[in-house]
């Protein structure tokens, strides 16, 4: 058995990051073809995801991240059930498992469009010994631990089948923005990335905003105008038209800028092409509401200093998590090393 040390694993993923920044020719073809397999996986979205991944695959970042953990090689297998709502959304789980020295058994989403296979192929090109450390499977079997990501409905399935093994099971989450009303046009443009990047399909996508009572919606729409081209995407536009029709038929009060519907609603998760909003009198109200619904919120974007344990980012940064910005606030490395 060829054992990879922690240092060698870090070196391999560092080289993978360098390769991803070059976008090898065969990966470029995979990117170009992805949209035909999954219309949500446009080339700009796939390239954005790869860019965010490669930004974290730097030797100093990986070394500092792994520094608290021992150098081990485990023969335990971690079953991974990956989501497919945005391109390569499950890569961080793969990274954690392989860098921690475990084996991975990977069930990719049917929406994956071959991206995970291509990235792992590139990793094996960089370090052939990784070929012995993971499998791509249609169904998990003979695993020791499991990390599964899906919807609230699929999480019940995961609990039934995987609940007796050490596990992390993730459900639906959405993200929220908190506005003071004094945001500049530039800040609102950055907020647009939190709302529209990946068509708003990610758990880090802002689906709801808190605004002060009497907020000027026109100011928000002006800041978001540069994202109007999103309405040209047929699947996004179908959702926009459908939700607009429902609101009009039901005579629901809403605002409309031609590609985004803004509707007052207490709920966190909004339909696609819809942004919910909720007014507040003071920030304490917002903090209380957020803390009460923390298990539904992935992260917050704001320029306000909030008293909350929910991860908070500046506008425009929700889709650029660092290595230690763990999904659902659960430290994946701690979980793995606690079960080695």
Secondary structure, DSSP 4 states (H G I P E B T S, - for coil): --PPPHHHHHHHHHHHHHHHHH--HHHHHHHHHHHHH-TT--HHHHHHHHHHHHHH--HHHHHHHHTTS-------EEEEE---SSTTTTHHHHHHHHHTT-EEEEE--TTSTTHHHHHHHHHHHH-GGGGGSEEE-SS--S-SEEEEE--HHHHHHHHHHHTTSEEEEE---EEEEE--S---HHHHHHHHHHHHGGGG-STTSEEEEEEETT--HHHHHHHHGGGGGGGGSHHHHHHHHHHHHHHHHHT---EE-SS-EEEE-S-SPPPTTEEEEEEESSHHHHHHHHHHTGGGEEEEEESS----SS-EE-TT-TT---TT--GGG--HHHHHHHT-
